[in-house]
Amino acid sequence: MGGSSLPVPSATTAAAHGVFNLVGGLWSLVHLRSFEGVFGPKTDEWLQMTTGGLLAGAGVTQLAAAADPEGPRHARRVGLVTAVTLLAIDLVYVPKRRLRPTYLLDAAMEAAWIAAWLRGTPATRGTK
């Protein structure tokens, strides 16, 4: 069954991306030291806490939307905006050496989320 190109149901994508965003956001809120160990020290902890809180909030929103029949459209919008924003930050600030190269791992994940949303089932493609 490996290599299957069947579309992923939108609720599944919403839930998976929601968990990814929630865990990613909570990581710096719960244990900033380990987060900084991987992604580098932060000069403005308040900014990292704000980013973590917003990312966790996006994840909660996507998880809640996954359970609602109309929710995946909303989860898709939240997911795409979040992933495009984080991807842009990663690609702009790693070359400027403001972010560690480990952020390129995040860039790859964000690109994968964008691809997942764009190749999803027809119900996920349309937005009202």
MOQUI-V289961 format. One record per pair of residues at least 24 apart in sequence whose C-alpha atoms are under 7 Angstrom apart, sorted by the first residue. I is the first residue (numbers start at 1). J is the second residue. D is the distance in whole Angstrom. If there is no record, write none. Layout:
I,J,D + I,J,D
//
This chain:
7,119,7 + 7,120,5 + 7,121,6 + 8,120,6 + 8,121,7 + 9,120,7 + 9,121,6 + 10,72,6 + 10,120,6 + 10,121,6 + 10,124,6 + 11,66,5 + 11,72,6 + 14,62,6 + 14,63,6 + 14,66,5 + 14,72,6 + 14,75,6 + 14,76,7 + 15,62,6 + 15,63,5 + 15,66,6 + 18,59,4 + 18,60,6 + 18,62,5 + 18,63,5 + 19,59,6 + 21,55,6 + 21,56,6 + 21,58,7 + 21,59,5 + 22,55,6 + 22,56,4 + 22,57,7 + 22,59,4 + 22,60,6 + 23,56,7 + 25,52,4 + 25,53,6 + 25,55,5 + 25,56,4 + 26,52,6 + 26,56,6 + 28,52,6 + 39,100,6 + 39,102,6 + 39,103,7 + 40,100,6 + 72,124,6 + 73,124,6 + 73,127,6 + 76,117,6 + 76,124,7 + 80,114,6 + 83,110,5 + 83,113,7 + 83,114,6 + 86,110,7 + 87,111,7
//
